[in-house]
């Protein structure tokens, strides 16, 4: 089976979406399927990455996005898909490429849409209220809902966007690389890989420093704990448009900003070194970094909304309102618990998730759709 993954807003330094695309593709290849990735770039070019073909099509640069591009020319995309002759298209975009499912249906090619974000949350979080973008997003959503053969969501929270068409929605939790993200037998004291001090608990935030991730809540927690006389060291791993603002907020607090850590092994070591992590975003449609932290044996406090609630339970962390007081309460509660028991529970919880399981669910769906298509054609 030739699986063509199509995605917008993907760069070499992208986070969760690029990781999901690459991890699933690796499993598709391991199962003997051919895989091609089509993404936006500065020009049209083809390369081979990790044993799969990657086709870049000219994409429109998005201002203030950190290098993201979007494919807007239909002709080049249609020509590329026709040349690739996919058995199935896996579309990871619900914006300028929302027309692809209809084109695929007209061409007799099954198309599934991977819903990485909830459109209504994107509109409310990233666009000013006076900007009339809601009708545009609604039209894009209608294209997806009418013509996609299936919509993949990583959590029940994500699937809530598609309540009217639940018969075509499939929940496929994402996975984690357990070879990379795992507990460490010993604590390393190198500043770039571990900042744990035996007498002072280290609290980690790992993610993009943008408003939808709510990194400022972590600093509010640091401030509340400081006022309560609770000593803790905070580590911020990630970069983004809020960095300068956050650094100003951290004045007078024990906070270290590491910037973006691109090396996965180094990131995993950092995650395993922390005593606790905070993931305060109420908008996570899954929370890959949450799962990675758990796999490293570190408990996580997540917001009481979003997909993180479906991963974390009281045995491996806590759920709290995404504000300074509530999450500070959760921090104090967890720090009083037996850390060794928590770490074992975290690893056990993360063991329920793997890319192999996620990919098998996808392949089973693809097989059923291609079989149905062949039956219709006959």
Backbone torsions as a table, in degrees:
resi	resn	phi	psi	omega
1	UNK	NA	133.1	177.1
2	UNK	-97.2	110.1	-179.6
3	UNK	-100.0	118.8	178.3
4	UNK	-105.7	114.8	176.6
5	UNK	-90.9	126.6	179.9
6	UNK	-119.3	129.2	-176.8
7	UNK	-144.7	147.4	170.5
8	UNK	-107.2	169.9	172.1
9	UNK	54.4	44.2	179.6
10	UNK	-125.1	129.5	176.1
11	UNK	-127.7	168.7	177.8
12	UNK	-59.3	-22.5	-179.7
13	UNK	-106.3	15.6	178.9
14	UNK	-62.1	159.1	-177.7
15	UNK	-93.2	-113.6	-169.9
16	UNK	-60.9	-40.3	-176.1
17	UNK	-66.5	-44.9	179.1
18	UNK	-64.2	-40.2	178.5
19	UNK	-61.3	-43.6	179.6
20	UNK	-63.4	-44.4	179.0
21	UNK	-59.1	-47.8	-177.3
22	UNK	-67.6	-41.5	-176.9
23	UNK	-67.9	-41.6	177.5
24	UNK	-66.5	-42.2	179.9
25	UNK	-60.6	-39.4	178.2
26	UNK	-59.5	-40.3	178.7
27	UNK	-72.1	-37.6	177.2
28	UNK	-59.2	-45.3	179.9
29	UNK	-63.3	-39.8	-179.9
30	UNK	-64.0	-26.5	178.0
31	UNK	-87.8	4.6	175.2
32	UNK	90.3	12.4	-180.0
33	UNK	-95.2	153.4	174.8
34	UNK	-88.9	137.8	-176.7
35	UNK	-133.4	134.8	175.9
36	UNK	-128.8	137.8	177.9
37	UNK	-110.0	129.7	176.6
38	UNK	-116.0	120.6	-176.1
39	UNK	-138.9	163.9	176.9
40	UNK	-77.4	150.3	176.2
41	UNK	-151.4	-169.2	179.4
42	UNK	-80.7	-23.0	179.4
43	UNK	-155.9	171.1	179.3
44	UNK	-80.7	125.4	177.4
45	UNK	-159.7	159.4	-179.6
46	UNK	-126.2	137.9	178.9
47	UNK	-143.0	172.1	176.2
48	UNK	-116.3	122.4	178.3
49	UNK	-130.8	123.8	178.5
50	UNK	51.7	46.0	174.8
51	UNK	69.5	16.6	175.0
52	UNK	-132.0	154.4	178.8
53	UNK	-79.9	135.5	176.4
54	UNK	-120.4	121.1	-179.8
55	UNK	-108.9	121.1	175.6
56	UNK	-101.1	130.4	175.5
57	UNK	-113.3	148.6	-179.4
58	UNK	-55.1	127.5	-179.8
59	UNK	-121.8	149.9	179.6
60	UNK	-78.0	123.2	178.4
61	UNK	-64.5	137.7	179.4
62	UNK	-101.0	117.8	-178.1
63	UNK	-58.6	141.9	174.6
64	UNK	60.0	24.7	-177.6
65	UNK	-104.4	-3.2	-178.4
66	UNK	81.7	24.5	175.7
67	UNK	103.6	4.8	-179.9
68	UNK	-73.4	149.8	175.8
69	UNK	-131.3	159.5	178.1
70	UNK	-131.7	134.8	176.0
71	UNK	-78.5	122.9	-177.6
72	UNK	-120.2	-14.6	-179.1
73	UNK	-87.5	114.9	-178.0
74	UNK	-68.9	-39.1	-173.4
75	UNK	-57.2	-47.8	-178.7
76	UNK	-65.8	-38.2	178.9
77	UNK	-67.7	-43.9	179.1
78	UNK	-61.4	-43.6	179.5
79	UNK	-62.7	-42.0	-179.1
80	UNK	-65.5	-45.9	179.6
81	UNK	-63.5	-39.6	179.0
82	UNK	-63.5	-38.9	179.2
83	UNK	-68.6	-37.0	-177.6
84	UNK	-73.6	-24.5	179.3
85	UNK	50.6	61.0	-178.0
86	UNK	-71.9	151.2	169.0
87	UNK	-81.7	-27.7	177.3
88	UNK	-155.4	146.5	177.5
89	UNK	-111.4	128.4	175.1
90	UNK	-107.0	105.5	-173.8
91	UNK	-98.3	121.7	177.0
92	UNK	-110.1	63.0	176.7
93	UNK	-166.6	140.6	179.1
94	UNK	-126.5	24.2	-177.6
95	UNK	-118.9	-104.7	-173.8
96	UNK	-69.6	-11.6	177.4
97	UNK	-107.8	17.4	-178.8
98	UNK	-66.4	-11.7	177.9
99	UNK	-79.9	-15.8	-174.1
100	UNK	-58.8	-43.9	179.4
101	UNK	-57.4	-38.4	179.2
102	UNK	-67.4	-41.7	178.4
103	UNK	-62.1	-43.3	179.5
104	UNK	-61.6	-42.1	179.8
105	UNK	-61.7	-41.6	178.6
106	UNK	-64.4	-29.6	-178.6
107	UNK	-91.3	-2.2	-179.7
108	UNK	76.5	28.0	-179.2
109	UNK	-113.3	122.6	176.4
110	UNK	-61.4	143.7	-179.7
111	UNK	-137.3	126.4	173.9
112	UNK	-112.7	145.5	-179.8
113	UNK	-110.1	125.8	176.1
114	UNK	-92.3	113.5	-176.3
115	UNK	-88.7	97.3	-177.8
116	UNK	-85.0	-21.1	-179.7
117	UNK	-141.1	153.4	173.3
118	UNK	-86.2	122.5	-173.2
119	UNK	-59.0	-40.3	-178.5
120	UNK	-64.3	-32.6	178.2
121	UNK	-72.4	-36.7	178.1
122	UNK	-61.5	-44.3	-179.3
123	UNK	-63.5	-46.9	-175.4
124	UNK	-70.9	-30.1	-175.2
125	UNK	-89.8	-33.9	-167.0
126	UNK	-110.4	-7.0	-179.0
127	UNK	-125.7	140.2	176.5
128	UNK	-62.9	148.1	-174.2
129	UNK	-63.0	-26.2	-177.9
130	UNK	-78.0	-13.4	-178.6
131	UNK	-82.9	122.3	-173.7
132	UNK	-80.5	66.7	-178.6
133	UNK	-96.3	-15.1	-177.1
134	UNK	-57.0	-44.2	178.9
135	UNK	-61.1	-34.9	179.6
136	UNK	-66.7	-47.5	179.2
137	UNK	-63.5	-36.4	179.1
138	UNK	-64.5	-41.1	178.8
139	UNK	-64.8	-42.0	177.0
140	UNK	-60.9	-43.3	-179.5
141	UNK	-62.9	-39.4	179.0
142	UNK	-62.9	-38.5	176.9
143	UNK	-59.0	-45.0	-179.5
144	UNK	-64.6	-49.2	-174.7
145	UNK	-64.1	-34.4	-177.5
146	UNK	-76.3	-35.8	-165.4
147	UNK	-117.1	-16.4	179.2
148	UNK	-69.6	137.1	177.6
149	UNK	-72.2	-28.6	176.7
150	UNK	-159.4	153.1	176.4
151	UNK	-121.9	125.6	-177.9
152	UNK	-97.5	126.9	175.9
153	UNK	-124.5	142.5	-176.8
154	UNK	-86.6	-8.2	-178.0
155	UNK	-153.7	164.7	174.9
156	UNK	-64.9	-35.9	177.9
157	UNK	-59.2	-44.9	179.1
158	UNK	-65.3	-38.0	-176.7
159	UNK	-70.5	-18.6	-179.2
160	UNK	-60.4	-22.1	179.1
161	UNK	-66.0	-21.7	-172.8
162	UNK	-118.5	37.0	-179.5
163	UNK	-54.7	-39.6	-178.6
164	UNK	-66.3	-19.0	-176.6
165	UNK	-126.8	42.6	-175.3
166	UNK	-61.2	-21.5	-179.6
167	UNK	-67.0	-19.7	178.6
168	UNK	-107.6	9.0	-179.8
169	UNK	-101.5	132.2	177.7
170	UNK	-124.9	127.4	178.9
171	UNK	-90.6	119.3	179.4
172	UNK	-126.2	98.1	176.9
173	UNK	-60.1	143.9	-179.7
174	UNK	-78.7	-179.0	-174.3
175	UNK	-123.4	-170.3	179.5
176	UNK	-147.8	146.1	177.6
177	UNK	-84.4	100.8	-175.7
178	UNK	-73.4	-12.8	175.5
179	UNK	-75.6	-30.2	-179.5
180	UNK	-94.8	-49.1	-175.7
181	UNK	-95.2	99.7	-175.5
182	UNK	-153.6	162.0	177.7
183	UNK	-65.3	150.1	174.9
184	UNK	-99.9	142.8	-178.3
185	UNK	-70.8	-25.9	-179.2
186	UNK	-141.0	156.9	178.5
187	UNK	-85.2	131.7	177.9
188	UNK	-98.4	141.8	-174.9
189	UNK	-100.9	0.2	176.4
190	UNK	-61.1	133.4	-172.6
191	UNK	-62.7	-33.1	-176.9
192	UNK	-76.7	-20.8	-176.4
193	UNK	-115.4	-21.1	179.6
194	UNK	-154.9	131.8	-179.0
195	UNK	-122.1	25.4	-177.1
196	UNK	-81.0	133.7	173.0
197	UNK	-114.8	134.0	-172.1
198	UNK	-61.3	-24.6	-176.7
199	UNK	-100.2	-15.3	-178.1
200	UNK	-122.5	119.6	179.4
201	UNK	-65.3	141.4	178.0
202	UNK	-103.3	127.8	-179.5
203	UNK	-115.1	126.0	-170.8
204	UNK	-109.4	140.6	163.3
205	UNK	-120.7	127.6	178.7
206	UNK	-127.7	112.8	-179.6
207	UNK	167.7	177.8	179.3
208	UNK	-70.3	137.7	-178.9
209	UNK	-87.9	69.4	177.8
210	UNK	-131.6	159.5	-167.5
211	UNK	-59.5	-37.7	-175.8
212	UNK	-63.8	-20.4	177.6
213	UNK	-86.6	-11.2	177.1
214	UNK	57.6	44.7	179.7
215	UNK	-65.5	-24.5	179.2
216	UNK	-63.9	-25.9	178.5
217	UNK	-63.3	-34.8	178.9
218	UNK	-61.9	-39.4	178.9
219	UNK	-72.5	-31.5	173.6
220	UNK	-64.5	-38.7	176.0
221	UNK	-61.9	-44.4	179.4
222	UNK	-59.8	-40.9	-179.8
223	UNK	-66.6	-44.3	-179.9
224	UNK	-62.4	-45.7	-179.8
225	UNK	-63.1	-38.7	178.1
226	UNK	-61.5	-43.7	179.1
227	UNK	-65.8	-28.3	178.5
228	UNK	-82.8	-5.6	-178.6
229	UNK	83.0	15.9	178.4
230	UNK	-91.5	120.4	-179.0
231	UNK	-85.9	127.9	178.5
232	UNK	-156.8	148.3	176.5
233	UNK	-105.3	130.9	-179.4
234	UNK	-108.0	136.7	179.1
235	UNK	-123.4	126.5	179.4
236	UNK	-110.1	112.4	178.7
237	UNK	-108.5	112.1	-178.6
238	UNK	147.5	169.8	179.1
239	UNK	-142.6	166.4	-179.5
240	UNK	160.1	-177.1	-172.5
241	UNK	-64.9	-18.8	-177.9
242	UNK	-92.2	4.0	-170.5
243	UNK	-58.5	-49.3	-177.7
244	UNK	-61.6	-42.1	178.4
245	UNK	-61.3	-41.5	-179.4
246	UNK	-68.1	-39.9	178.4
247	UNK	-62.5	-36.4	176.2
248	UNK	-67.4	-40.4	178.5
249	UNK	-63.5	-28.2	-174.8
250	UNK	-82.9	0.0	-178.7
251	UNK	-55.9	126.0	179.4
252	UNK	87.2	-2.5	179.8
253	UNK	-108.9	159.2	178.1
254	UNK	-86.5	81.3	-177.0
255	UNK	-128.8	131.2	177.0
256	UNK	-115.3	128.0	177.0
257	UNK	-101.2	117.2	-178.0
258	UNK	-93.3	-14.5	-172.9
259	UNK	76.7	-172.5	-178.9
260	UNK	-75.2	132.6	177.7
261	UNK	-106.9	106.0	-174.8
262	UNK	-84.1	-25.4	-179.7
263	UNK	-76.6	118.8	-173.6
264	UNK	-67.4	-36.5	178.4
265	UNK	-65.1	-41.9	179.2
266	UNK	-64.9	-40.5	178.4
267	UNK	-64.1	-42.0	-179.8
268	UNK	-63.9	-39.6	178.3
269	UNK	-63.5	-40.5	177.3
270	UNK	-62.4	-45.4	179.8
271	UNK	-60.9	-41.3	-178.9
272	UNK	-70.5	-24.1	-177.1
273	UNK	-79.5	-24.9	-176.4
274	UNK	-72.0	154.1	174.9
275	UNK	-85.5	-25.3	-173.2
276	UNK	-163.0	150.7	175.9
277	UNK	-129.5	152.8	177.1
278	UNK	-122.2	129.0	176.9
279	UNK	-125.9	86.0	-166.8
280	UNK	-86.0	0.2	-176.6
281	UNK	-70.0	128.9	176.2
282	UNK	-87.1	7.3	-173.2
283	UNK	-114.1	6.1	-178.0
284	UNK	-63.8	124.2	175.5
285	UNK	-82.0	-10.7	170.2
286	UNK	-152.3	-73.2	-179.3
287	UNK	110.5	66.3	-179.0
288	UNK	-60.8	-41.3	-178.9
289	UNK	-66.0	-33.0	176.3
290	UNK	-60.6	-46.8	-179.5
291	UNK	-65.2	-40.3	178.9
292	UNK	-62.6	-41.3	179.1
293	UNK	-64.1	-44.2	177.7
294	UNK	-59.9	-42.3	-179.3
295	UNK	-62.5	-25.7	177.1
296	UNK	-82.9	-1.4	176.9
297	UNK	87.5	21.1	-177.6
298	UNK	-112.8	126.8	179.6
299	UNK	-68.2	151.8	-175.8
300	UNK	-129.5	137.9	170.0
301	UNK	-99.3	124.4	-178.3
302	UNK	-118.7	164.2	178.9
303	UNK	-71.0	155.7	179.7
304	UNK	-84.8	30.6	172.6
305	UNK	-154.1	153.6	178.8
306	UNK	96.4	178.6	-175.0
307	UNK	-71.1	-19.8	-179.5
308	UNK	-60.5	-30.0	178.7
309	UNK	-63.6	-23.1	-178.2
310	UNK	-85.4	-10.2	178.4
311	UNK	-102.2	-45.8	-174.1
312	UNK	-91.5	137.6	172.1
313	UNK	-129.9	179.8	-174.2
314	UNK	-68.0	-17.4	177.6
315	UNK	-75.9	-23.8	-176.0
316	UNK	-125.2	14.4	179.2
317	UNK	166.3	-145.1	-179.1
318	UNK	-154.9	158.5	177.2
319	UNK	-119.2	129.5	-176.4
320	UNK	-147.7	158.3	174.2
321	UNK	-61.6	137.4	-175.9
322	UNK	-76.0	65.5	174.6
323	UNK	-138.3	164.6	-173.2
324	UNK	-60.4	-46.1	-176.7
325	UNK	-65.3	-49.4	-176.3
326	UNK	-64.5	-43.2	-178.8
327	UNK	-74.1	-29.4	173.9
328	UNK	-65.3	-39.6	175.4
329	UNK	-58.5	-43.9	-179.3
330	UNK	-64.8	-39.4	177.8
331	UNK	-59.4	-49.2	-178.6
332	UNK	-61.9	-38.5	179.5
333	UNK	-64.5	-45.6	-178.0
334	UNK	-67.3	-39.1	-178.2
335	UNK	-65.4	-16.5	177.6
336	UNK	-87.5	-10.1	-177.8
337	UNK	-87.1	169.1	178.6
338	UNK	-74.7	112.4	-174.5
339	UNK	-64.7	-35.8	-179.5
340	UNK	-64.5	-42.0	176.7
341	UNK	-63.3	-43.0	178.9
342	UNK	-59.6	-43.7	-178.7
343	UNK	-62.4	-42.7	178.1
344	UNK	-63.0	-40.9	178.8
345	UNK	-64.8	-37.2	179.4
346	UNK	-62.8	-46.6	-179.6
347	UNK	-63.7	-41.1	179.6
348	UNK	-63.9	-40.2	179.2
349	UNK	-65.5	-45.3	-178.8
350	UNK	-64.8	-25.4	-179.4
351	UNK	-64.6	-16.3	178.4
352	UNK	-74.4	-9.7	-174.6
353	UNK	-120.4	137.1	174.7
354	UNK	-155.6	154.8	177.4
355	UNK	-69.2	-27.7	178.0
356	UNK	-64.0	-44.6	179.3
357	UNK	-65.4	-43.6	-179.4
358	UNK	-61.7	-45.9	-178.2
359	UNK	-66.2	-37.1	179.1
360	UNK	-63.5	-39.0	177.0
361	UNK	-62.7	-40.8	178.9
362	UNK	-66.0	-44.9	-178.9
363	UNK	-63.4	-40.3	177.3
364	UNK	-60.4	-41.5	177.8
365	UNK	-65.7	-46.0	179.2
366	UNK	-57.7	-43.9	-178.5
367	UNK	-62.0	-42.3	-179.8
368	UNK	-66.0	-36.3	-178.9
369	UNK	-73.7	-40.5	179.0
370	UNK	-68.8	-35.6	177.0
371	UNK	-64.7	-41.8	178.8
372	UNK	-63.0	-40.6	-179.7
373	UNK	-63.8	-41.2	178.8
374	UNK	-65.8	-37.2	178.5
375	UNK	-64.3	-42.1	178.2
376	UNK	-63.5	-41.5	-178.0
377	UNK	-64.2	-36.4	179.2
378	UNK	-68.6	NA	NA
